[in-house]
Amino acid sequence: MLRLFLSVDIQGSTNLKNKFNYTTLYGNFVERKDLISELLRDGKIKNDSGNDDITFCENLALDSIKNYIDKTNDWDWHQSQKRLFEDFNSHFLATFQKSSSNKFSVAEVEKFLWKSIGDELVYVLVVKDRESIHTACCSFLVTLNYIDEKLSKNSYYRLKGSAWTAGFPIRNREIEFPFPSVFYPVKSEANTDYLPYDYPRLDFIGPDIDIGFRLGKYSWPGILVVSMDLAQLLSEYRGTDKLPITFVGWENLKGVWNNIHYPIFWATLNDKHLSTHDLPKYTPYKSSEIALSKNLELFVSGGSNKVLESISDIRIELPDYLGLIKPYLEEDKDDLPAEHKKILELIEKLKRSEDIEAMPKQGKMTEEERSKILDKKFKDSLGNKFIKPN
């Protein structure tokens, strides 16, 4: 099983938290109140309110603060960041649903948001073909550009993105948490039923997850940095609206590949994408500000064939113990690599051995019945574990 991870990170949020918070809000109020008191004391304004001078100054300062809040909407960092997350989430999911050939229910779409980590939203979805991968990445990048272009004009915030794939269960693992059951109301004219809500109880660990979370450092506003495997899958997509993938250099991702340098790829939108989604053309960054951007002109002319050729060469040169293989997808009828086939066979044998030892004696159960139970247990252990609450 292959999963696609998409992450959007808010740049500038740390500075904003120091600038717009309850402490600075109160300081702003006191500063305005003191200024009004000074103007009143010097006779430059009059108190005709009928209140005492202290109340008059406080009320005037409060009105001034309210006017400021109405104009900027930035009286507290939490409000602006919450609004930004909501805007991004709704726009991305709407764009993805509109662009995807697969129609998802509201509940399915809601589960794409895996978690919020500080100033970062991370989405995850199971992918089975290159088309769905490309559609999700393109929709994500369209949303990133749509919102970041507006932020670039007049905001403390900017948005940057990262994306990667991870295969399960060989190279990466799932961890399931025993969260409590959740139910949601379904109202009708007769009554209200409560149905179980399938929400993610999973966390994911593994070398590809490590790669993904380290990639974000090498993104930039309006840019989607992608893992090597994802760069290959996007380059292999055969649609006419293919995202441009650019190799921009090498970086040491702490601990990844035993500290062997990792190739950095960027995905961007071309003029056709901008036109299709009615997006204005803008420059999200200054080349002089990014060390990696100096490599753009060297590789941009090669196209997807150059990217695939580069990735193939990289994978050949890496040591075997890293366990790196070309990514494969079931519905695109990719062959299961021989090494992975052998690993799955070994896992099945080990699980059969464990289950046979743990299985209680059940009367006259035939060997065929016992085998079916074991097969089902094994398939379930490899399946999608967005499990319904008990």
C-alpha positions as CSV (number, residue, x, y, z in Angstrom):
1,M,0.0,0.0,0.0
2,L,1.2,3.5,-0.9
3,R,0.3,6.6,1.0
4,L,0.7,10.2,-0.1
5,F,1.6,12.8,2.5
6,L,1.0,16.5,1.8
7,S,2.2,19.2,4.3
8,V,1.6,23.0,4.4
9,D,3.7,25.1,6.7
10,I,3.0,28.7,7.8
11,Q,6.2,30.8,7.4
12,G,6.4,33.9,9.6
13,S,4.0,32.5,12.3
14,T,6.7,32.6,15.1
15,N,7.4,36.3,14.5
16,L,3.6,37.0,14.5
17,K,3.1,35.2,17.8
18,N,5.6,37.6,19.4
19,K,4.0,40.6,17.8
20,F,0.2,40.0,18.1
21,N,-0.8,38.3,21.4
22,Y,-2.8,39.2,24.5
23,T,0.3,40.8,26.1
24,T,0.9,43.1,23.2
25,L,-2.8,43.8,22.9
26,Y,-2.9,45.0,26.5
27,G,0.2,47.0,26.1
28,N,-1.3,48.7,23.1
29,F,-4.4,49.5,25.1
30,V,-2.4,51.0,28.0
31,E,-0.3,53.1,25.5
32,R,-3.4,54.5,23.9
33,K,-5.1,55.2,27.2
34,D,-2.0,57.1,28.5
35,L,-1.9,59.1,25.3
36,I,-5.5,60.1,25.6
37,S,-5.0,61.0,29.3
38,E,-2.1,63.3,28.3
39,L,-4.2,65.0,25.6
40,L,-7.0,65.5,28.1
41,R,-4.6,66.8,30.7
42,D,-3.1,69.3,28.2
43,G,-6.6,70.5,27.2
44,K,-6.3,69.3,23.6
45,I,-9.5,67.2,24.0
46,K,-12.5,67.5,26.2
47,N,-14.5,65.0,28.2
48,D,-18.1,65.6,27.3
49,S,-19.1,62.0,28.0
50,G,-20.5,62.5,31.4
51,N,-18.1,59.8,32.8
52,D,-15.1,60.5,35.0
53,D,-11.8,61.1,33.2
54,I,-10.4,57.6,33.9
55,T,-13.5,55.9,32.4
56,F,-13.5,58.4,29.5
57,C,-9.9,57.6,28.6
58,E,-10.4,53.9,28.9
59,N,-13.5,53.9,26.7
60,L,-11.8,56.0,24.1
61,A,-8.8,53.7,24.1
62,L,-11.0,50.7,23.8
63,D,-12.9,52.2,20.8
64,S,-9.5,52.9,19.2
65,I,-8.4,49.3,19.7
66,K,-11.7,48.0,18.3
67,N,-11.3,50.1,15.2
68,Y,-7.7,48.7,14.7
69,I,-8.9,45.2,15.1
70,D,-11.7,45.7,12.5
71,K,-9.2,47.0,10.0
72,T,-6.4,44.4,10.5
73,N,-8.0,41.3,11.9
74,D,-4.7,40.6,13.5
75,W,-5.4,41.4,17.2
76,D,-4.3,37.9,18.2
77,W,-2.1,35.4,16.3
78,H,-4.5,32.6,17.1
79,Q,-7.4,34.2,15.2
80,S,-5.4,34.9,12.0
81,Q,-3.7,31.5,12.0
82,K,-7.0,29.6,12.6
83,R,-8.6,31.5,9.8
84,L,-5.7,30.7,7.4
85,F,-5.8,27.0,8.2
86,E,-9.6,26.9,7.6
87,D,-9.3,28.8,4.3
88,F,-6.5,26.4,3.1
89,N,-8.3,23.3,4.2
90,S,-11.6,24.1,2.6
91,H,-10.0,25.4,-0.7
92,F,-7.8,22.3,-1.0
93,L,-10.5,19.8,-0.4
94,A,-12.9,21.6,-2.7
95,T,-10.3,21.8,-5.5
96,F,-9.3,18.1,-5.0
97,Q,-12.9,16.9,-5.1
98,K,-13.6,19.0,-8.3
99,S,-10.5,17.8,-10.1
100,S,-10.5,14.1,-9.0
101,S,-12.1,11.4,-11.2
102,N,-12.9,9.5,-8.0
103,K,-15.8,11.0,-6.0
104,F,-15.3,11.0,-2.3
105,S,-17.9,11.4,0.5
106,V,-17.7,14.2,3.0
107,A,-16.6,11.8,5.7
108,E,-13.8,10.4,3.4
109,V,-12.5,13.9,2.5
110,E,-12.5,15.0,6.2
111,K,-10.2,12.1,7.0
112,F,-7.5,13.3,4.6
113,L,-6.4,15.8,7.3
114,W,-4.1,13.6,9.3
115,K,-2.9,16.0,12.0
116,S,-1.9,19.5,12.9
117,I,1.6,19.9,14.2
118,G,2.1,23.4,15.5
119,D,2.1,25.7,12.4
120,E,1.8,22.8,10.0
121,L,-1.2,20.8,8.5
122,V,-0.4,17.3,7.2
123,Y,-2.8,15.4,4.9
124,V,-2.6,11.7,4.1
125,L,-4.4,9.6,1.6
126,V,-4.1,6.1,0.2
127,V,-3.1,6.3,-3.5
128,K,-3.4,3.5,-6.1
129,D,-2.4,5.1,-9.4
130,R,-0.3,8.0,-10.8
131,E,-3.3,10.0,-11.8
132,S,-4.7,10.3,-8.3
133,I,-1.2,11.2,-7.0
134,H,-0.9,13.9,-9.7
135,T,-4.4,15.2,-9.0
136,A,-3.8,15.5,-5.3
137,C,-0.4,17.2,-5.7
138,C,-1.7,19.6,-8.3
139,S,-4.8,20.5,-6.2
140,F,-2.5,21.1,-3.2
141,L,-0.1,23.3,-5.2
142,V,-3.0,25.2,-6.7
143,T,-4.3,26.0,-3.2
144,L,-0.8,26.9,-2.0
145,N,-0.3,29.3,-4.9
146,Y,-3.9,30.8,-4.6
147,I,-3.5,31.7,-0.9
148,D,0.2,32.5,-0.9
149,E,-0.2,35.0,-3.8
150,K,-2.7,36.9,-1.7
151,L,-0.5,36.7,1.4
152,S,2.5,37.9,-0.5
153,K,0.9,41.3,-1.0
154,N,0.3,42.3,2.5
155,S,0.7,39.8,5.3
156,Y,3.1,38.5,7.9
157,Y,2.4,35.0,6.7
158,R,3.6,32.9,3.7
159,L,2.9,29.3,2.8
160,K,5.3,26.6,1.7
161,G,4.6,22.9,1.1
162,S,6.2,19.5,1.1
163,A,5.0,16.2,-0.2
164,W,6.2,12.6,-0.1
165,T,5.1,9.0,-0.4
166,A,5.6,6.1,1.9
167,G,5.0,2.4,1.3
168,F,3.5,0.0,3.9
169,P,4.0,-2.4,5.5
170,I,7.6,-3.3,4.4
171,R,9.5,0.0,4.6
172,N,7.2,1.9,6.9
173,R,4.8,0.9,9.7
174,E,1.4,1.9,11.1
175,I,0.7,2.5,14.8
176,E,-2.9,2.3,15.9
177,F,-4.1,4.2,19.0
178,P,-7.0,3.0,21.2
179,F,-8.9,6.3,21.0
180,P,-12.5,6.4,22.3
181,S,-15.4,5.9,20.0
182,V,-17.0,9.0,18.4
183,F,-20.5,9.3,17.0
184,Y,-22.2,12.0,15.0
185,P,-25.9,12.8,14.8
186,V,-27.9,12.1,11.6
187,K,-31.2,13.9,11.9
188,S,-34.4,13.0,10.1
189,E,-38.1,14.1,10.5
190,A,-38.8,11.1,12.7
191,N,-35.8,11.1,15.0
192,T,-32.0,11.5,15.4
193,D,-29.7,8.6,14.8
194,Y,-26.1,8.4,16.0
195,L,-23.7,6.8,13.7
196,P,-20.0,5.9,14.4
197,Y,-17.5,8.3,12.9
198,D,-14.4,6.7,11.4
199,Y,-11.6,9.0,12.3
200,P,-7.9,8.3,12.0
201,R,-6.5,6.4,14.9
202,L,-3.2,5.9,13.0
203,D,0.2,7.3,13.3
204,F,3.0,6.4,10.8
205,I,6.7,5.8,11.4
206,G,9.5,4.7,9.1
207,P,12.4,6.0,7.0
208,D,10.1,7.6,4.4
209,I,8.2,9.5,7.1
210,D,11.5,10.8,8.4
211,I,12.5,12.0,4.9
212,G,9.1,13.8,4.5
213,F,9.3,15.8,7.7
214,R,12.9,16.8,7.0
215,L,12.1,18.0,3.4
216,G,10.1,21.0,4.6
217,K,13.3,22.9,5.4
218,Y,14.1,23.1,1.7
219,S,10.8,24.4,0.5
220,W,10.0,28.1,-0.1
221,P,6.8,30.1,-0.3
222,G,4.7,29.0,-3.3
223,I,6.9,25.9,-3.8
224,L,6.2,22.2,-3.2
225,V,9.3,20.3,-2.3
226,V,8.9,16.6,-3.1
227,S,10.7,13.4,-2.2
228,M,12.7,11.5,-4.7
229,D,10.1,8.7,-5.0
230,L,7.3,11.2,-5.5
231,A,9.3,13.2,-8.1
232,Q,9.6,9.9,-10.0
233,L,5.8,9.1,-9.8
234,L,4.9,12.6,-10.9
235,S,7.3,12.5,-13.8
236,E,5.9,9.1,-14.9
237,Y,2.3,10.5,-15.1
238,R,1.2,10.6,-18.7
239,G,-1.4,13.4,-18.6
240,T,-1.0,16.5,-20.7
241,D,-1.2,18.7,-17.5
242,K,2.0,17.3,-15.9
243,L,3.5,19.3,-13.1
244,P,7.0,20.5,-13.9
245,I,9.6,18.8,-11.6
246,T,12.9,20.4,-11.1
247,F,16.0,18.9,-9.4
248,V,17.7,21.7,-7.5
249,G,20.6,20.2,-5.6
250,W,21.7,17.9,-2.8
251,E,21.3,18.3,1.0
252,N,22.1,16.3,4.1
253,L,18.8,15.4,5.8
254,K,19.9,14.5,9.3
255,G,20.1,10.7,9.7
256,V,18.4,10.0,6.3
257,W,20.3,7.4,4.2
258,N,22.9,7.2,6.9
259,N,23.7,10.9,6.2
260,I,24.3,10.3,2.5
261,H,23.2,13.5,0.7
262,Y,19.6,13.5,-0.5
263,P,18.4,15.0,-3.9
264,I,16.0,17.9,-3.5
265,F,13.2,18.3,-6.1
266,W,10.7,21.1,-6.5
267,A,7.2,20.9,-8.1
268,T,5.7,24.1,-9.5
269,L,2.8,25.2,-11.6
270,N,3.2,26.1,-15.3
271,D,1.3,28.7,-17.3
272,K,-1.3,26.1,-18.3
273,H,-2.1,25.3,-14.7
274,L,-2.4,29.0,-13.8
275,S,-4.8,29.6,-16.7
276,T,-6.9,26.5,-15.9
277,H,-7.4,27.5,-12.3
278,D,-7.6,31.2,-13.0
279,L,-4.5,32.0,-10.9
280,P,-2.4,35.2,-11.4
281,K,1.2,34.7,-12.3
282,Y,3.5,35.8,-9.5
283,T,7.1,35.3,-8.3
284,P,6.9,33.7,-4.9
285,Y,10.5,34.3,-4.0
286,K,13.6,36.1,-5.0
287,S,16.3,33.8,-6.4
288,S,19.0,35.7,-4.6
289,E,17.4,34.7,-1.3
290,I,17.5,30.9,-1.9
291,A,20.8,29.1,-2.2
292,L,19.1,26.1,-4.0
293,S,17.5,28.4,-6.6
294,K,20.8,29.0,-8.3
295,N,20.5,25.4,-9.7
296,L,17.1,25.9,-11.3
297,E,18.3,27.1,-14.7
298,L,20.7,24.1,-15.0
299,F,18.0,21.5,-14.8
300,V,14.8,23.1,-15.9
301,S,15.3,22.3,-19.6
302,G,15.6,18.6,-19.1
303,G,11.9,17.9,-18.5
304,S,10.5,14.7,-16.9
305,N,12.8,12.4,-18.9
306,K,15.8,14.1,-17.3
307,V,14.3,13.8,-13.9
308,L,13.6,10.0,-14.3
309,E,17.1,9.5,-15.7
310,S,18.7,11.3,-12.7
311,I,16.6,9.3,-10.2
312,S,17.5,6.0,-11.8
313,D,21.2,6.8,-11.6
314,I,20.9,7.9,-8.0
315,R,19.1,4.7,-6.9
316,I,21.6,2.5,-8.6
317,E,24.5,4.2,-6.8
318,L,23.0,3.9,-3.3
319,P,23.9,1.0,-1.0
320,D,21.6,-2.0,-1.0
321,Y,21.1,-2.0,2.8
322,L,19.0,1.2,2.5
323,G,16.3,-1.0,0.9
324,L,15.4,1.5,-1.8
325,I,13.3,0.4,-4.8
326,K,11.3,2.1,-7.5
327,P,7.8,3.0,-6.2
328,Y,5.0,0.8,-7.6
329,L,1.2,1.1,-7.7
330,E,-1.4,-1.6,-7.9
331,E,-3.9,-0.1,-10.2
332,D,-1.2,1.0,-12.7
333,K,-0.3,-2.7,-12.9
334,D,3.2,-2.1,-11.7
335,D,5.1,-5.3,-11.0
336,L,5.7,-6.2,-7.4
337,P,9.5,-6.1,-6.9
338,A,11.1,-9.5,-6.4
339,E,12.7,-8.4,-3.1
340,H,9.4,-7.2,-1.7
341,K,7.6,-10.4,-2.8
342,K,10.2,-12.4,-0.8
343,I,9.9,-10.2,2.2
344,L,6.1,-10.5,2.2
345,E,6.4,-14.3,1.9
346,L,8.8,-14.3,4.9
347,I,6.4,-12.1,7.0
348,E,3.5,-14.4,6.1
349,K,5.5,-17.5,7.3
350,L,6.4,-15.8,10.5
351,K,2.9,-14.7,11.2
352,R,1.5,-18.1,10.4
353,S,3.9,-19.6,12.9
354,E,3.0,-17.2,15.6
355,D,-0.8,-17.5,15.0
356,I,-0.7,-21.3,15.0
357,E,1.1,-21.3,18.4
358,A,-1.4,-18.8,19.8
359,M,-4.5,-20.3,18.2
360,P,-6.7,-22.2,20.7
361,K,-7.7,-25.7,19.9
362,Q,-11.1,-25.5,18.2
363,G,-12.6,-29.0,18.0
364,K,-12.6,-30.5,14.5
365,M,-11.4,-27.4,12.6
366,T,-9.9,-28.6,9.3
367,E,-6.5,-27.5,8.0
368,E,-8.3,-25.6,5.2
369,E,-10.5,-23.7,7.7
370,R,-7.5,-22.9,9.9
371,S,-5.6,-21.7,6.8
372,K,-8.5,-19.4,5.8
373,I,-8.5,-17.8,9.2
374,L,-4.7,-17.2,9.1
375,D,-5.0,-15.8,5.6
376,K,-7.7,-13.3,6.6
377,K,-5.6,-12.2,9.7
378,F,-2.6,-11.6,7.5
379,K,-4.5,-9.7,4.9
380,D,-6.2,-7.6,7.6
381,S,-2.8,-6.8,9.1
382,L,-1.6,-5.4,5.8
383,G,-4.8,-3.5,4.9
384,N,-5.9,0.0,5.4
385,K,-6.3,0.4,9.2
386,F,-8.7,3.3,9.5
387,I,-10.6,0.9,11.7
388,K,-14.2,1.5,12.8
389,P,-14.6,1.9,16.6
390,N,-15.7,-1.2,18.4
